[in-house]
Amino acid sequence: MSNTRKMLAVAAGAVALVAVALLVIAPWEGKSRPDVTFNTLEGETVALETLRGQPVLVTFWATDCPTCIDEIPHLQALHDDMAERGVKVIGVAMHYDDPELIKALVEAREMSYLIAHDQDRSVSQGFGEVRVTPTSYLIDPDGRVVWQRLGLLDMERVRGQIERMLERG
């Protein structure tokens, strides 16, 4: 097989993967948030329904995901800038992550937004069986998923969307 054909096959495969990912995730946009409960590292439980009335960004991440680690400072900045205005940022560590590794990373990166561990997979299942990290969902104050993203967040878009939600507030 020539190099050109190999490159075309790789490109076609990448396009197909993106298309499948969009089909898997797209059904959530515009629908009500799932009825899930987060189990925090501190042993507390937080039901997503109790956060109705405020914008919520839920992001699924893993300690072995380089993109997730790169995103932490941006999520922390979003939390620092908007928590007092009612915005909730929730990082959901995947079921396969070791709790001690999660705690160590949270401490090392000084993550003060809510961190949950999805040990029983109930949160990822509630969002349609999340398997790829990072995967994020922005939920409006009315409890509707306004968009979801597979991969690195466009923080400018996230902030703009949240600002618009707060202005309507």
C-alpha positions in Angstrom: 0.0 0.0 0.0 1.4 3.4 -0.9 2.0 6.1 1.6 -0.8 8.2 0.1 -3.3 5.4 0.5 -2.1 4.7 4.1 -2.6 8.4 4.9 -6.0 8.4 3.4 -7.0 5.3 5.3 -5.8 6.8 8.6 -7.7 10.1 7.8 -10.9 8.1 6.9 -10.5 6.2 10.2 -10.1 9.4 12.2 -13.2 10.9 10.5 -15.2 7.8 11.2 -14.1 7.8 14.9 -15.2 11.4 15.3 -18.5 10.8 13.6 -19.2 7.8 15.9 -18.2 9.9 19.0 -20.5 12.6 18.0 -23.4 10.2 17.5 -22.8 8.6 20.9 -22.7 11.9 22.7 -25.1 14.2 20.7 -28.3 12.7 22.1 -27.8 14.5 25.4 -28.0 18.1 24.1 -31.2 19.7 25.0 -32.3 16.9 27.3 -32.8 17.1 31.0 -29.8 16.3 33.2 -29.7 12.7 34.4 -30.8 11.9 37.9 -27.3 11.0 39.4 -25.6 11.4 42.7 -22.0 12.2 43.1 -19.9 10.6 45.9 -17.2 13.0 46.9 -13.7 12.1 48.0 -14.7 13.4 51.5 -17.5 10.8 51.7 -20.4 13.2 51.0 -23.1 12.7 48.5 -24.4 15.4 46.2 -27.4 14.8 44.0 -27.3 16.7 40.7 -31.0 17.6 41.1 -30.0 19.7 44.2 -28.0 22.0 42.0 -30.9 23.1 39.9 -31.0 26.8 39.5 -27.3 27.1 38.8 -25.0 26.4 35.9 -23.1 23.1 36.4 -20.1 21.8 34.4 -19.6 18.1 34.9 -16.3 16.7 33.5 -15.3 13.0 33.5 -11.6 12.6 33.9 -8.9 10.1 34.8 -5.5 10.3 36.6 -3.8 8.7 33.6 -5.3 11.0 31.0 -2.8 13.7 29.9 -5.5 15.9 28.4 -7.5 15.7 31.6 -4.4 16.8 33.6 -3.8 19.7 31.2 -7.4 20.8 31.7 -7.2 21.0 35.6 -5.8 24.5 35.8 -8.5 25.8 33.5 -11.2 24.1 35.5 -9.7 25.4 38.7 -9.6 29.0 37.3 -13.3 28.6 36.2 -14.2 27.5 39.7 -12.2 30.3 41.3 -13.7 33.0 39.1 -17.4 31.8 39.2 -18.1 29.7 42.3 -19.3 32.8 44.2 -21.8 33.5 41.4 -23.3 30.0 41.8 -21.4 28.1 39.1 -20.6 24.5 40.1 -17.7 22.6 38.6 -17.7 18.8 39.2 -14.8 16.6 38.3 -15.8 12.9 38.1 -12.9 10.5 38.3 -13.5 7.3 36.4 -14.4 4.0 38.2 -11.0 2.4 37.4 -9.0 5.2 39.1 -7.4 4.3 42.5 -8.9 6.6 45.2 -5.4 7.2 46.7 -4.1 8.4 43.3 -7.1 10.7 42.9 -6.5 12.2 46.3 -2.8 12.6 45.7 -3.5 14.4 42.4 -6.2 16.6 43.9 -3.8 17.6 46.6 -0.8 18.1 44.3 -2.8 20.2 41.8 -4.7 22.1 44.6 -8.1 21.3 43.1 -10.8 22.9 45.2 -13.8 22.3 42.9 -16.0 19.3 43.7 -14.3 16.0 43.0 -16.2 12.7 42.9 -15.2 9.2 42.3 -17.5 7.1 40.1 -16.6 3.8 41.8 -19.8 2.0 40.9 -20.1 3.6 37.4 -23.5 5.0 38.2 -22.6 8.6 37.2 -21.0 7.6 33.9 -24.0 5.3 33.2 -26.4 8.1 34.0 -24.7 10.2 31.4 -25.0 7.4 28.8 -22.1 5.2 29.6 -19.2 7.6 29.5 -16.0 5.7 28.5 -13.7 8.4 27.1 -11.9 11.1 29.1 -12.2 13.9 29.2 -15.9 14.1 28.5 -17.8 17.2 29.7 -21.4 18.3 30.0 -22.7 21.9 30.6 -26.0 21.9 32.4 -28.1 25.1 32.5 -29.9 26.4 35.6 -33.2 24.8 34.3 -31.5 21.4 34.4 -31.0 20.9 30.6 -27.8 19.7 29.1 -26.9 22.6 26.7 -23.9 20.9 25.2 -21.4 18.2 25.7 -17.8 17.8 24.6 -15.5 14.9 24.1 -11.9 16.1 24.5 -10.3 19.3 25.6 -12.7 22.1 26.5 -12.9 25.4 24.7 -12.8 27.4 27.9 -13.7 30.7 26.1 -16.9 29.0 24.9 -17.6 27.5 28.3 -17.2 30.9 30.0 -19.3 32.7 27.4 -22.1 30.1 27.7 -22.1 30.3 31.5 -22.0 34.2 31.4 -25.1 34.1 29.2 -26.8 31.7 31.7 -26.0 34.0 34.6 -27.2 37.1 32.8 -30.6 35.5 32.2 -30.6 34.3 35.7 
